[in-house]
Amino acid sequence: MNRAKFLVFTMMTPFAMALFTGVLGLAYASIIPASILFYSLLSEPPSGFKVERAIDTKKLAVGKSATVRTKLIVERGAGLVFIDDIISPGLEVQGDNRRVFIKYPGKVLEVEYTYKIMPKKKGIHSISPVEVIGKDFWGIQEINYRIFGDKIPIEARPWIGKIRMSTIRRIQTRKHRLPVIKSSSGVSSREFKEIREYRPGDQVKDINWKASARLGTLLSNEYEHEAIGTVMVYVDTTTSMGAGDITKGALESALSLSLSLINALLRANLRVGLYLVGAGKLISPRTGIQAFSSFMKSVLSAGPSLRDRESLNLAIERSKHIPNVNIAVVITNLLPYREHELRETVRQIRRTFGCRIIVVDINPYGSMDKSYGALATLQKAKLLEDLGIQHIEWNTSKEDLLRTLKKTLRGISYAV
Protein backbone atom coordinates (compact mmCIF):
# COMPACT_ATOMS: atom_id res chain seq x y z
CA MET A 1 0.00 0.00 0.00
CA ASN A 2 1.50 3.36 -1.02
CA ARG A 3 1.35 6.42 1.19
CA ALA A 4 -1.53 8.12 -0.64
CA LYS A 5 -3.73 5.04 -0.22
CA PHE A 6 -2.66 4.78 3.42
CA LEU A 7 -3.72 8.40 4.09
CA VAL A 8 -7.06 7.87 2.35
CA PHE A 9 -7.64 4.74 4.42
CA THR A 10 -6.65 6.59 7.63
CA MET A 11 -8.99 9.46 6.73
CA MET A 12 -12.02 7.29 5.83
CA THR A 13 -11.74 4.87 8.78
CA PRO A 14 -13.01 7.41 11.42
CA PHE A 15 -16.02 8.24 9.20
CA ALA A 16 -16.87 4.58 8.87
CA MET A 17 -16.57 4.03 12.60
CA ALA A 18 -18.70 7.13 13.30
CA LEU A 19 -21.48 5.80 11.01
CA PHE A 20 -21.23 2.29 12.44
CA THR A 21 -21.23 3.30 16.14
CA GLY A 22 -23.30 6.48 15.93
CA VAL A 23 -20.56 8.42 17.74
CA LEU A 24 -20.13 11.41 15.42
CA GLY A 25 -17.11 12.70 17.36
CA LEU A 26 -15.00 9.92 15.89
CA ALA A 27 -15.22 11.69 12.53
CA TYR A 28 -12.96 14.47 13.84
CA ALA A 29 -10.05 12.00 13.90
CA SER A 30 -9.94 12.18 10.11
CA ILE A 31 -8.96 15.87 10.11
CA ILE A 32 -5.20 15.24 10.51
CA PRO A 33 -4.76 12.65 7.71
CA ALA A 34 -7.13 14.69 5.49
CA SER A 35 -5.05 17.84 6.03
CA ILE A 36 -1.81 16.01 5.24
CA LEU A 37 -3.33 14.49 2.11
CA PHE A 38 -4.74 17.75 0.77
CA TYR A 39 -1.52 19.68 1.56
CA SER A 40 0.60 17.07 -0.22
CA LEU A 41 -1.68 17.11 -3.27
CA LEU A 42 -1.71 20.90 -3.47
CA SER A 43 2.03 21.49 -2.80
CA GLU A 44 4.81 20.98 -5.33
CA PRO A 45 7.84 18.76 -4.58
CA PRO A 46 11.19 20.59 -4.63
CA SER A 47 12.23 21.70 -8.11
CA GLY A 48 14.19 24.42 -9.90
CA PHE A 49 17.57 22.92 -9.07
CA LYS A 50 20.91 24.60 -9.75
CA VAL A 51 24.19 22.87 -8.92
CA GLU A 52 27.78 24.10 -9.09
CA ARG A 53 30.72 21.82 -8.31
CA ALA A 54 34.46 22.50 -8.22
CA ILE A 55 37.56 20.54 -7.18
CA ASP A 56 40.99 21.78 -6.13
CA THR A 57 42.94 19.55 -8.51
CA LYS A 58 42.30 16.58 -10.75
CA LYS A 59 45.87 15.30 -10.48
CA LEU A 60 47.30 14.27 -7.14
CA ALA A 61 49.53 11.69 -5.50
CA VAL A 62 48.32 8.62 -3.65
CA GLY A 63 47.70 9.57 -0.03
CA LYS A 64 47.15 13.26 -0.82
CA SER A 65 43.69 14.82 -0.69
CA ALA A 66 41.69 17.27 -2.78
CA THR A 67 38.64 19.26 -1.69
CA VAL A 68 35.35 19.04 -3.60
CA ARG A 69 33.00 22.03 -3.18
CA THR A 70 29.33 21.74 -4.11
CA LYS A 71 26.73 24.51 -4.15
CA LEU A 72 23.00 23.68 -4.38
CA ILE A 73 20.10 26.05 -5.06
CA VAL A 74 16.44 24.91 -4.97
CA GLU A 75 13.97 27.61 -6.04
CA ARG A 76 10.51 26.06 -5.85
CA GLY A 77 8.40 23.56 -3.96
CA ALA A 78 8.73 22.10 -0.48
CA GLY A 79 10.00 18.80 0.90
CA LEU A 80 13.22 16.84 1.12
CA VAL A 81 16.16 17.28 -1.26
CA PHE A 82 18.70 14.47 -1.65
CA ILE A 83 22.03 15.27 -3.35
CA ASP A 84 24.71 12.72 -4.10
CA ASP A 85 27.68 11.93 -6.33
CA ILE A 86 29.16 8.45 -6.57
CA ILE A 87 32.88 8.05 -5.86
CA SER A 88 34.83 5.23 -7.54
CA PRO A 89 36.25 2.54 -5.19
CA GLY A 90 39.85 3.72 -5.65
CA LEU A 91 39.05 7.00 -3.86
CA GLU A 92 38.53 7.41 -0.13
CA VAL A 93 35.92 9.98 0.95
CA GLN A 94 36.72 12.19 3.93
CA GLY A 95 33.49 13.87 4.98
CA ASP A 96 29.99 13.36 3.56
CA ASN A 97 29.32 13.44 -0.18
CA ARG A 98 25.67 12.42 0.32
CA ARG A 99 23.45 15.08 1.89
CA VAL A 100 19.78 15.63 2.69
CA PHE A 101 18.29 19.13 3.00
CA ILE A 102 14.83 20.46 3.84
CA LYS A 103 13.20 22.87 1.39
CA TYR A 104 10.60 25.01 3.16
CA PRO A 105 7.60 26.55 1.33
CA GLY A 106 8.15 30.04 -0.04
CA LYS A 107 11.89 30.13 0.69
CA VAL A 108 14.78 29.52 -1.70
CA LEU A 109 17.12 26.84 -0.42
CA GLU A 110 20.79 27.76 -0.95
CA VAL A 111 23.47 25.60 0.65
CA GLU A 112 27.16 24.89 0.10
CA TYR A 113 29.17 21.97 1.47
CA THR A 114 32.61 20.38 1.02
CA TYR A 115 34.22 16.99 1.37
CA LYS A 116 37.63 15.57 0.53
CA ILE A 117 38.77 12.71 -1.68
CA MET A 118 42.03 10.80 -1.35
CA PRO A 119 43.31 8.22 -3.87
CA LYS A 120 44.11 4.86 -2.32
CA LYS A 121 45.96 3.58 -5.40
CA LYS A 122 47.39 4.92 -8.63
CA GLY A 123 45.36 5.14 -11.83
CA ILE A 124 42.40 7.01 -13.25
CA HIS A 125 39.46 7.29 -10.85
CA SER A 126 36.26 9.29 -11.18
CA ILE A 127 33.50 11.24 -9.46
CA SER A 128 30.09 10.78 -11.04
CA PRO A 129 27.78 13.64 -12.14
CA VAL A 130 25.73 15.12 -9.30
CA GLU A 131 22.33 13.49 -8.75
CA VAL A 132 19.56 15.56 -7.13
CA ILE A 133 16.20 14.15 -5.98
CA GLY A 134 13.29 16.27 -4.75
CA LYS A 135 10.45 14.62 -2.76
CA ASP A 136 7.45 16.09 -0.99
CA PHE A 137 7.41 15.50 2.76
CA TRP A 138 5.08 12.49 2.58
CA GLY A 139 6.32 10.96 -0.65
CA ILE A 140 2.92 11.12 -2.31
CA GLN A 141 3.69 13.00 -5.51
CA GLU A 142 6.11 11.98 -8.23
CA ILE A 143 9.71 12.79 -7.38
CA ASN A 144 11.85 15.27 -9.31
CA TYR A 145 15.16 13.75 -10.46
CA ARG A 146 17.95 15.66 -12.18
CA ILE A 147 21.61 15.05 -13.11
CA PHE A 148 24.11 17.90 -13.26
CA GLY A 149 27.63 18.25 -14.61
CA ASP A 150 29.99 15.71 -16.10
CA LYS A 151 32.01 12.88 -14.66
CA ILE A 152 35.25 14.21 -13.17
CA PRO A 153 38.34 12.07 -13.88
CA ILE A 154 40.93 11.98 -11.10
CA GLU A 155 44.48 11.02 -12.09
CA ALA A 156 46.36 9.53 -9.15
CA ARG A 157 50.09 8.99 -9.41
CA PRO A 158 52.24 6.98 -6.99
CA TRP A 159 53.49 8.99 -4.05
CA ILE A 160 57.08 10.10 -4.61
CA GLY A 161 59.32 10.32 -1.56
CA LYS A 162 61.87 13.12 -1.73
CA ILE A 163 65.04 13.42 0.30
CA ARG A 164 67.51 16.19 1.03
CA MET A 165 70.08 17.15 -1.56
CA SER A 166 72.84 16.38 0.96
CA THR A 167 72.09 12.66 0.58
CA ILE A 168 72.22 12.97 -3.19
CA ARG A 169 75.48 14.94 -3.08
CA ARG A 170 77.12 12.12 -1.17
CA ILE A 171 76.43 9.88 -4.17
CA GLN A 172 77.96 12.46 -6.51
CA THR A 173 81.09 13.07 -4.47
CA ARG A 174 81.73 9.40 -3.71
CA LYS A 175 82.24 8.71 -7.40
CA HIS A 176 84.32 11.77 -8.22
CA ARG A 177 86.19 12.01 -4.90
CA LEU A 178 85.30 15.70 -4.84
CA PRO A 179 84.39 17.93 -1.90
CA VAL A 180 80.65 18.45 -1.38
CA ILE A 181 79.38 20.84 -4.03
CA LYS A 182 76.65 23.42 -3.58
CA SER A 183 75.12 23.06 -7.02
CA SER A 184 72.44 20.40 -7.46
CA SER A 185 73.14 20.09 -11.17
CA GLY A 186 75.96 17.59 -10.88
CA VAL A 187 79.32 17.60 -12.61
CA SER A 188 79.42 19.51 -15.88
CA SER A 189 81.38 18.61 -18.97
CA ARG A 190 82.66 21.34 -21.27
CA GLU A 191 80.33 20.36 -24.09
CA PHE A 192 78.24 23.47 -24.78
CA LYS A 193 74.46 23.10 -24.56
CA GLU A 194 72.81 26.57 -24.67
CA ILE A 195 72.79 30.17 -23.43
CA ARG A 196 70.19 30.87 -20.75
CA GLU A 197 69.31 33.47 -18.13
CA TYR A 198 71.64 33.72 -15.14
CA ARG A 199 70.55 31.77 -12.07
CA PRO A 200 71.77 32.33 -8.51
CA GLY A 201 74.62 29.88 -7.89
CA ASP A 202 76.00 29.95 -11.44
CA GLN A 203 79.78 30.21 -11.55
CA VAL A 204 81.31 33.47 -12.71
CA LYS A 205 83.35 31.67 -15.38
CA ASP A 206 80.09 30.46 -17.00
CA ILE A 207 78.67 33.98 -17.50
CA ASN A 208 78.54 34.93 -21.17
CA TRP A 209 79.62 38.58 -20.93
CA LYS A 210 79.32 39.36 -24.66
CA ALA A 211 75.75 38.06 -24.94
CA SER A 212 74.84 39.76 -21.64
CA ALA A 213 76.13 43.13 -22.90
CA ARG A 214 74.37 42.76 -26.24
CA LEU A 215 70.95 41.92 -24.77
CA GLY A 216 71.18 43.98 -21.59
CA THR A 217 70.55 41.08 -19.19
CA LEU A 218 72.84 38.65 -17.41
CA LEU A 219 73.20 35.36 -19.31
CA SER A 220 75.11 32.15 -18.59
CA ASN A 221 76.48 29.33 -20.70
CA GLU A 222 75.05 25.93 -19.88
CA TYR A 223 76.98 22.75 -20.54
CA GLU A 224 75.95 19.13 -20.82
CA HIS A 225 76.25 17.27 -17.54
CA GLU A 226 78.33 14.16 -17.29
CA ALA A 227 76.49 11.20 -15.83
CA ILE A 228 78.57 9.57 -13.10
CA GLY A 229 77.22 6.07 -13.69
CA THR A 230 74.33 4.04 -15.08
CA VAL A 231 71.66 2.43 -12.90
CA MET A 232 69.06 0.04 -14.34
CA VAL A 233 65.91 -0.38 -12.23
CA TYR A 234 63.91 -3.58 -12.82
CA VAL A 235 60.43 -3.41 -11.27
CA ASP A 236 58.36 -6.57 -11.03
CA THR A 237 54.77 -5.85 -12.18
CA THR A 238 53.68 -9.46 -12.69
CA THR A 239 50.59 -10.94 -11.04
CA SER A 240 52.73 -12.14 -8.11
CA MET A 241 52.97 -8.47 -7.07
CA GLY A 242 49.21 -8.27 -6.47
CA ALA A 243 49.68 -9.30 -2.84
CA GLY A 244 48.77 -7.03 0.06
CA ASP A 245 46.02 -4.48 0.58
CA ILE A 246 44.97 -1.77 -1.82
CA THR A 247 47.23 0.94 -0.38
CA LYS A 248 50.30 -0.94 0.86
CA GLY A 249 50.32 -3.81 -1.60
CA ALA A 250 53.52 -5.05 -3.20
CA LEU A 251 52.84 -3.45 -6.59
CA GLU A 252 51.83 0.00 -5.35
CA SER A 253 54.80 0.06 -2.99
CA ALA A 254 57.20 -1.07 -5.74
CA LEU A 255 56.04 1.62 -8.15
CA SER A 256 56.24 4.38 -5.54
CA LEU A 257 59.74 3.28 -4.54
CA SER A 258 60.91 3.04 -8.16
CA LEU A 259 59.71 6.55 -9.03
CA SER A 260 61.19 7.98 -5.83
CA LEU A 261 64.48 6.25 -6.56
CA ILE A 262 64.57 7.38 -10.19
CA ASN A 263 63.79 10.97 -9.16
CA ALA A 264 66.69 10.98 -6.66
CA LEU A 265 69.14 9.34 -9.06
CA LEU A 266 68.34 11.78 -11.87
CA ARG A 267 68.91 14.67 -9.47
CA ALA A 268 72.23 13.06 -8.51
CA ASN A 269 73.15 13.18 -12.21
CA LEU A 270 73.23 9.43 -12.74
CA ARG A 271 72.03 7.86 -15.95
CA VAL A 272 68.89 5.86 -15.12
CA GLY A 273 66.90 3.26 -17.04
CA LEU A 274 63.71 1.38 -16.16
CA TYR A 275 62.27 -1.99 -17.12
CA LEU A 276 58.72 -2.94 -16.03
CA VAL A 277 58.94 -6.71 -15.80
CA GLY A 278 55.66 -8.27 -16.88
CA ALA A 279 54.52 -5.26 -18.88
CA GLY A 280 57.57 -5.55 -21.14
CA LYS A 281 58.20 -1.78 -21.04
CA LEU A 282 61.75 -0.49 -21.31
CA ILE A 283 62.91 3.09 -20.90
CA SER A 284 66.53 3.28 -21.97
CA PRO A 285 68.95 5.06 -19.60
CA ARG A 286 68.79 8.85 -19.66
CA THR A 287 69.93 11.80 -17.58
CA GLY A 288 68.44 15.04 -16.31
CA ILE A 289 65.40 15.62 -14.15
CA GLN A 290 63.46 16.67 -17.27
CA ALA A 291 63.45 12.98 -18.26
CA PHE A 292 61.39 12.07 -15.19
CA SER A 293 58.07 12.62 -16.99
CA SER A 294 58.84 9.69 -19.32
CA PHE A 295 59.23 7.36 -16.35
CA MET A 296 56.04 8.70 -14.74
CA LYS A 297 53.94 8.03 -17.86
CA SER A 298 55.09 4.43 -18.06
CA VAL A 299 54.53 3.71 -14.37
CA LEU A 300 50.99 5.15 -14.35
CA SER A 301 49.76 2.38 -16.62
CA ALA A 302 51.73 -0.45 -15.02
CA GLY A 303 50.32 -3.88 -13.96
CA PRO A 304 49.68 -6.18 -12.46
CA SER A 305 50.28 -7.56 -15.93
CA LEU A 306 47.64 -9.89 -17.39
CA ARG A 307 49.82 -10.99 -20.28
CA ASP A 308 51.91 -14.17 -20.33
CA ARG A 309 54.25 -14.06 -17.36
CA GLU A 310 57.57 -12.42 -18.16
CA SER A 311 60.35 -13.64 -15.88
CA LEU A 312 63.02 -11.41 -14.38
CA ASN A 313 65.82 -13.16 -16.27
CA LEU A 314 63.90 -12.73 -19.54
CA ALA A 315 63.73 -8.98 -18.81
CA ILE A 316 67.52 -8.95 -18.40
CA GLU A 317 67.89 -10.72 -21.74
CA ARG A 318 65.65 -8.17 -23.46
CA SER A 319 67.68 -5.25 -22.09
CA LYS A 320 71.15 -6.70 -22.68
CA HIS A 321 71.93 -4.13 -25.39
CA ILE A 322 72.21 -1.34 -22.78
CA PRO A 323 75.89 -0.41 -22.40
CA ASN A 324 77.98 0.31 -19.29
CA VAL A 325 75.47 -0.58 -16.58
CA ASN A 326 77.12 -0.05 -13.16
CA ILE A 327 74.27 -1.11 -10.86
CA ALA A 328 71.11 -3.19 -11.34
CA VAL A 329 68.33 -2.63 -8.80
CA VAL A 330 65.67 -5.35 -8.75
CA ILE A 331 62.43 -4.50 -6.92
CA THR A 332 60.26 -7.55 -6.36
CA ASN A 333 58.43 -9.74 -3.85
CA LEU A 334 60.68 -12.67 -3.00
CA LEU A 335 58.43 -15.69 -2.64
CA PRO A 336 59.75 -19.18 -1.83
CA TYR A 337 58.70 -20.65 -5.18
CA ARG A 338 60.68 -17.93 -7.03
CA GLU A 339 64.05 -18.91 -5.56
CA HIS A 340 65.21 -20.54 -8.81
CA GLU A 341 64.13 -17.51 -10.83
CA LEU A 342 66.15 -15.15 -8.62
CA ARG A 343 69.24 -17.33 -8.94
CA GLU A 344 68.93 -17.29 -12.73
CA THR A 345 68.33 -13.53 -12.72
CA VAL A 346 71.49 -12.84 -10.70
CA ARG A 347 73.55 -15.05 -13.00
CA GLN A 348 72.06 -13.35 -16.05
CA ILE A 349 72.88 -9.85 -14.73
CA ARG A 350 76.46 -10.83 -13.94
CA ARG A 351 76.95 -12.43 -17.36
CA THR A 352 75.32 -9.53 -19.21
CA PHE A 353 76.49 -6.44 -17.32
CA GLY A 354 79.06 -7.64 -14.79
CA CYS A 355 77.72 -5.04 -12.36
CA ARG A 356 76.72 -4.72 -8.70
CA ILE A 357 73.23 -5.96 -7.81
CA ILE A 358 70.78 -4.66 -5.21
CA VAL A 359 67.55 -6.56 -4.52
CA VAL A 360 64.69 -4.77 -2.74
CA ASP A 361 62.32 -7.36 -1.32
CA ILE A 362 58.87 -5.95 -0.60
CA ASN A 363 56.94 -7.70 2.17
CA PRO A 364 53.30 -6.52 1.99
CA TYR A 365 51.87 -9.15 4.32
CA GLY A 366 52.33 -7.30 7.61
CA SER A 367 51.81 -9.47 10.66
CA MET A 368 51.74 -13.12 9.66
CA ASP A 369 52.24 -16.35 11.52
CA LYS A 370 55.51 -15.76 13.42
CA SER A 371 56.90 -19.25 12.88
CA TYR A 372 56.24 -19.08 9.13
CA GLY A 373 57.62 -15.53 8.91
CA ALA A 374 60.82 -16.49 10.74
CA LEU A 375 61.28 -19.52 8.50
CA ALA A 376 60.77 -17.47 5.33
CA THR A 377 63.26 -14.84 6.56
CA LEU A 378 65.92 -17.45 7.27
CA GLN A 379 65.35 -19.04 3.87
CA LYS A 380 65.75 -15.67 2.12
CA ALA A 381 68.85 -14.79 4.14
CA LYS A 382 70.51 -18.10 3.18
CA LEU A 383 69.62 -17.62 -0.49
CA LEU A 384 70.95 -14.05 -0.66
CA GLU A 385 74.11 -15.01 1.24
CA ASP A 386 74.77 -17.75 -1.32
CA LEU A 387 74.23 -15.30 -4.16
CA GLY A 388 76.46 -12.64 -2.58
CA ILE A 389 74.21 -9.68 -3.40
CA GLN A 390 73.05 -6.68 -1.41
CA HIS A 391 69.56 -7.17 -0.03
CA ILE A 392 67.08 -4.61 1.34
CA GLU A 393 63.86 -5.87 2.89
CA TRP A 394 60.88 -3.52 3.11
CA ASN A 395 58.03 -4.46 5.42
CA THR A 396 55.43 -1.95 4.25
CA SER A 397 53.42 -2.22 7.48
CA LYS A 398 56.41 -1.25 9.64
CA GLU A 399 58.62 1.02 7.51
CA ASP A 400 57.69 4.03 5.43
CA LEU A 401 58.83 4.73 1.88
CA LEU A 402 61.43 7.36 2.81
CA ARG A 403 63.32 5.01 5.11
CA THR A 404 63.53 2.34 2.43
CA LEU A 405 64.50 4.94 -0.17
CA LYS A 406 67.39 6.13 2.00
CA LYS A 407 68.60 2.57 2.55
CA THR A 408 68.49 1.90 -1.19
CA LEU A 409 70.37 5.12 -2.02
CA ARG A 410 72.94 4.31 0.63
CA GLY A 411 73.49 0.95 -1.01
CA ILE A 412 73.87 2.59 -4.40
CA SER A 413 76.36 5.16 -3.07
CA TYR A 414 78.55 2.31 -1.77
CA ALA A 415 78.29 0.44 -5.06
CA VAL A 416 78.88 3.37 -7.47
N, C-alpha and C positions, 0 to 999 in steps of 0.2 A: 504494500500500500504506500503510494507516494504521499508527500506532505500535504498537498492540496486536498486529497481525498480524506486524509486523517483529520484535517481541520473541519471539513464539511461534516464528517461523522461526529466530531466532538461538538460541533455547533447544533446539529439536529437531535442528538441524543437527549439533551434537557427538554426540548419541545415534546419529544415522544413520551418521556417520562411524565411531563406535566399533564399531557392529555390522558395518559393511562391511569395516573393516580388521582387526578383532579386537583393536584397542588400546583397552582399557577406560578408560585414563586420559583419553582424549579427552572422555569423558562429563562430567568435572569442569568443563569449560569452559562448561557450560550453567548452572552455579550462579549466576553474576552476572546474566544476563538473566532467569533464573527468579525470583531474589530481587526484582529490580526490578518484574517483572510482578506477583508476588503482593502486594508492598507497595502498588503503585498500585491494585490491585483492592480491597485491604482498607482503604486510607485514604480519607478524604473530602476532596474539593477544598474550598478555602476557602469559608466561608459564615458566616452570622450577621453581615451587614454593618450598620454604622451610620455615617451620614455627616452632618456638620454643616458648613455653609458660610456665611460672612458676608463682606460687602464694606463698605469704608469709606463710600462714597457712590455713589448711582446717578445723580447729576447732576454733571457736571464739564465744564470747558472743554477744547477741543481743545488737545492738547499737555500737559495735566495728567494725572497718574496716580492711580489708586486701587488699594488693596491688597485682594486676595482671599485669605481664610484658609479653609483646608479641613482638617477633622479626620476621620480615618478609624479605625474600630474594626472588627476582624475577630475573631470569638469562636471559631469552630470550624474544623476542617480543617487542611490543610497544602498548601503549594504557592505559586504566584505570584499576586499580586493586581495587576491593572491598573486604574488610576483615571484618569478623563479627563473634561474638559468642553470642548465645542467653542466657540470664540470666533468671532464674526462677522468678516468681512474688514475692516470699518471700525475694528477695534480692534487695536492692537499689543500683543503679549504680551512682558512683560519678566520673564524667569524661565522656569520649566517648569510648565505646567499639565497635563502628562501624566506620570504617575509609575508606577513598578513597585516593588512591595515583596514581600518574602519572608515568608510565614506559616509559622512552625515548628510542629511537632506539640506539642500540650499547652500552648502559650503564646498568650495573647491579644495580637494585634497592635494597637498603638495609636500612631498617628503623626499629626503635624500639619505642614502645609507652607503656604507663601505664594507668591504671584506677583503681579505688577502688570499692570494693563491701562491703555492710554493711547489715547484716541480719535485717529484720524488725520484725521477729517472730522466735520462736524456731522451731527446726525440721531439717530435712535433705533437703537441697536445692541443686541446681546444676548449673554448667556452661557447656553449650553444647560444642562439638568439634568445632574447628575453621573452618569456611567456607571461602574459597577464590574463587573469580570470576575474571577472566581476560577477558576484552573486548577490541576490537580495537576501535580507537577513534570514528568511525562512526557507530559502531554496525552492520557492514555488515557481517563479518565472524562469524562462530559458536563460542560461548563463551567457555572458559576453566573453569571448575568447579572442585574443589578439597576439600576434608575434611581431616583435620589433628588432630591427638591426640584423646584422649578419653574424655568422660564426666567427669567433676571434681565434686565429691560430697562435699558439704559444710555442716558441722555439726554445727548448731547454738544452743547454750544452753542459758537458761534465764540469764539475767544479774544478778550478785550476788553483792549486796551492802555490803561493809565491813566497820566496825567501829573500833574505837580505843580499845585497850585492857583495857584501864581504865574503859570504860563502862561495859565491861564484868566482870572485877574484882569486880565491885560494886555488881554484882549479886552473885558472889562467897562469898564475905565477909558478905553480908547481911544474908545469911543463917547460916554461921558458927560463926558470930560475931567476926571475926578475923580482925586484921589490914590488910591494903592493902598489898598483896604479890607481889613480883617482878616476880615470875615464872608464865608463862602462862599455865602451865600444870595442875593447879587445886590442890586439896587436895589429898595427897597420903595416901593410906593405907599401912600397913606393909606386905601385901601379895606380896611375891617376884614374879617378872615377868621374868627378864632376865638380863644378863650382857651386857653392850654396851660401846662404846667409850665415854669418858668424853666430856661433852658439857659445854661451858661457862655458869655459873649460877647454875650448879649442887652444891648441898651442900657437904661440906667436909665429913660429916658423911656417905654419900652414896658412897664414893669412895671405891672400892674394892682393898685394898692395896696388898693383896696376889696375885690376878690375874694380877694386874698391874706389880708387880715385876717379875712374871713368864714370861709374854709376852713382857715386855719392853716398854709398852705404858700405858697411864693412862686410867683406866676403871672405870665405875660407875655401881652400882646396880640400876635397875629400878624396881619400884613397881607398882602394879595395882592402878589406881586412883579411889577414891570413888566418885560416882556420888552424887550430892547434891540434887537431886530431879528428878522427871520424868515429862516431858512435852509431851503431845500428840497433834499433829498438824493435824487438819482435813481441807483439802482443797477441796472446791467444784469445780468439773470439769464437772458438768452436762451441758446440752445444755443451761441452763439459764445463764451460764457464758460466752456465746458467744457474749455478748453485747459489744459495743464500737468499736473503730477502730482497725486496724491490729496491731498497736504498743502499744497502751495504753488501750487495751480491758481488760475486767474484768479477763479473764482467764490468759492471759500473765502476767498481774500485780500480780495475785494471786500466780502464780508459781514462779515468781521472788522473791516475798516477802517470800514465804515459804522456798525456798532454802537459802535466805539470813538469815532468822531467824534460820533455822536449823544449818547453818554454825556457827553462833554466839553462839548458845546454846551448841553445841558440844565443842567449844573452851572454854566455861565457865564451862565445865565438868559436864553438866547436861545430864541426860539420855533422849534421844529424840526418839519419834516414829512418823510415818506419815501414814495417811490414805487418799487416793485419792478417794473422794466420787464421785460416778458415774462410775469410772473405776474399783472400787472394789479392789484396790491394798492396801495392808497393809504391812508396814515395822515395825516390832516390835521394841520397844525401845532399843537403843544401845548407847554406849559412845565412845568417842575418835574421833578425826578429821579424822582418817583413814576410819571411817564408812561413811563419806560424799559421797563417790563415789556410794554407794548403793542407796542413796536418789536421786542423780543426774540421774542415769540410769532410775529410775522409772518416774521421772518428765519429762524427754525428750520425752517420748511416751504418755504423758497424754493428754486427751480430746481435744475439748469437746466430752464427751462420746456419742456414738450413740446407746448404749445398752438401755434396759429398765431402766427408771429413778430410781436411787437409792437415797432414801431420806437421809437427815442428821441423823435422829434418827435411821434409819436402819443401818447406818455405825457405830453408837455407839453400837448398839446391837451386831454387828459382831466383835467388838473389845473389848467386855466386859471382856474377859479373861485376859487382861493386868493388872498386879497388881500394886498397889501403885502409881497411877497417881495423881500428885499434881496439875497440871494445864492442862486444855484443851483449846487450841486455835482454834477457828473456823474461817476460812477465806472464805467469801462468798459474794454474792451480794444480799443484803436484799431488796427484792421486796415486794410490798404490799400484793400480793396474797400468799406469803410464810410466813405470820405472824403465822399461826397455826403451820406450820412445825417447826419454830424456837422455839415456846413455848414447843412443844413436845420434841425437841432436848435438850433444857435446862433441862427439867424435867428428861429426860433419863440420861443425864450426872450426875446429882445430885444423882439419884437413883443408878447408876452403880458405879461411882467413888467417889462421895461426895467431889469433888474438886472445886477449883476456875475456873471460866470460863471467857475467853476473846474473844469477837467477833470483828473481823476486817471486816468492811463493805466497800467493794470497789465500788465506784461510778465512772463508766467509761463514763458517759454521758456528762461531761463538762457543758457548759452553756445550760441550758434548760429553759423552761418557768418558770419565777421567782415565780409566784403564785403556780404552781404545785410543784416546788422544795421546797418551804417553807412548803407547806402542807405535803409533803412526809417526810421532816425532822422532823416536829412536831409529825407526826404519829410514826416514828421510835423512837424518844426520849421518847414518852409515853410508847411504848411497852417495851423498854429496862429498863425504870424506874420501870415498873411493875415487870419485871423479876429479877431485882436487879443484873445485871451482868455488867462487865466492857466493854465499847464499844469504839472502835476506828474507826473513819470514814476516809476513804482515797479517796479524790477527785483527781484522777490521772492527771487531767488537771491543777491542782493548786499546788499539793505537789509532791515532788520527793520521790523515794523509800527510801532513807536514812532517811528522816525525819519520815516516817511512821515506819520504822524499829526501830528507836530509841524510838518512843512512845510505840511500842509494847514491846520492851525489858524493858522499864521503868515500864510498867504494870506488866510484869512477875517478875521483881525484888521486887515489892511491894507484890506480891502474893506468892512468894516462901516461 
